[in-house]
């Protein structure tokens, strides 16, 4: 079980970290692109649970054991994602927060926000930037981005794969 968790977790983590870094490098800062890449990467949860069910359990797995394997794969992938984000921040000299704050304020100005609203927004962003300097806080925030997707994919995969008739194991020969 631990081999399946490690292998499929690392595959999912590599996919999601690479997609995140690539989207930041080309300037595709879309939330849709980010969450879609997470969903694609976390499809390894389904593949890993199925592999474990078919190869090690004879094609039968309960919901909770499947959820355990899925959460293990998700945890490894999430850690890879968060470490990938830290590497990205380091490689860009931690300029993300300043760039993000500037873009939020510029967007508010373009939308016609009052000077009081802009001042409040700048103060809020400065407070968030101060909190974001703490690596533990930043790591937890990054994990919270992928966690909802990982949990949903895990629960859906476990619910589907607990049924032995859903994509049953094929025997060769």
N, C-alpha and C positions, 0 to 999 in steps of 0.2 A: 504494500500500500504506500509506504513512504517513498519508494522509487517512483511510482506513478505520480504522486504529489509533486516530487521534486522535478521530474522531467517535464510534465505538462505545465507546472507552475512557472518554470524557467522559460519554456517556450512562450507562454502567454505573456510573461513579464518582458521578454525581449521584444515581442511584437508591440506591446503597448508603449514601452519606453521609446523604441525606435520611431513609432508613429508620432508620439508626442514631440520628440526632438525634431523630427522632419517637419511637422506642421509649424513649429515655432521658427524653424530656419527659413521656411518659404513664406512665412507671414500669414498663414491660414489660421487665424486666432478664433475660429468659429467653434462655439460650444458643440454644435451638431457634429462637426468633424471629430472633435475630441471624444465625445461619448460614443460615436459610431466606431471609432478605432478601438475604444475599450470593449465594446460589444464584440467586435471581430476577434480581438485577442482573447477575450474570456470565453469564446466558443471552445477553447481548449479545455474548459471545465467539463463540458458535455463529453468531449472526446476522451478525456481522462477517466471520467466515471464509467463510461461505456467500456473502455479498455479494461479497467479493474473488474467490472462486473463480468465481462465475457471471459477474460483470461484467468482470473484468479478465483472467481466465485461460481463458475459453471453457468453463467448466464442469469443468475438471480441475485438481486440486491434489494434490501429494504430502503425505505425513504431516509431514515436517519444515518445509516452507514454511507449511503450515497451523498447525503448532505455533508457528512464529515469529510469525505474525500474532496468534494467540491469546495468546501470552505478552506481546506488545506491548500488546494491548487490556487484558489483566489487569494489567500494570504501571501503565498510566495509571489504571485503576479503583482499584488499590491505593493509589496516591499520593493520589487524591482522597479515599479513605476515611481515610487517615492525616491528611491536612490537615483534613478534616472533624472528626476527633476532636480535633485540636489547637484548632480554633475552638470546639468544644463546651467543652473544658476551660477555655479563656480566658473564655468567656462565663459560666461557672459559678464563676469565681474559683479554679479548680484544686481544688475541694472534693471531687472524685471519690474520690481515694485515701483521704482521711479517712473519708468515708461508707462506702466499700467495706470498709476495715479494721474499722470499727465494726459493720457488718453481719455480717462473718465471725466476729468475736468474739461477738456476740449470738447468732448461730446455734449456735456451739459451746457457749455457756452453756445455751441452750435444749435442746440435745441431751445435757446432763448431763456435759460435760467437766470433768475435775478442775481445780483451781486451778493446778496445775503445767502442765497442757496449755494452759490459757488463757494463762498467763504466757509460755510458749514461743511460742504463736501470736501474741501481741502483739509479742514481740521480732522474730519473723519478718516480720510485717507492717510494723513500723517500719523494718526493713532494706530491704524491698521499696519502701516509700514513699521512702526516701532515694535509692535507685537510680532511682525513677520521676521524681524531680525533674530528672534529666538529660534534656534534650529529645531528644538523639540516641538514648539508650537507649529512651525512651518511644516515639519514632517507629518504631524497629526492632521493638519489642514489638507495636505496633499493626499494622505490616506483617505480622508473623508470624501474626496472627489470620486474615487473609484469604488469605494465600499458599497454604495447603493446598487450600482450596476452588478458588482460581483455577487452580492447577496441574491438579487433577483435571478441572475443566470444560474446560480447554484440551486435555488429552490425550484426553479422551472426544470432544470436538468434532472434533479433528484426525483421530482414528481413524475416525469416522463419515463425515466429509466428504471423505476421500481417495478414497472409492468414488464414482465419477461417477454411479452409478445411485441413490445415496441422495439423495433430494430433488433431482432434476436440474433444471437451469435450464429455465424455460418460455419459449417464444417467443410473442410476441403476433402474431396475424395469422392 
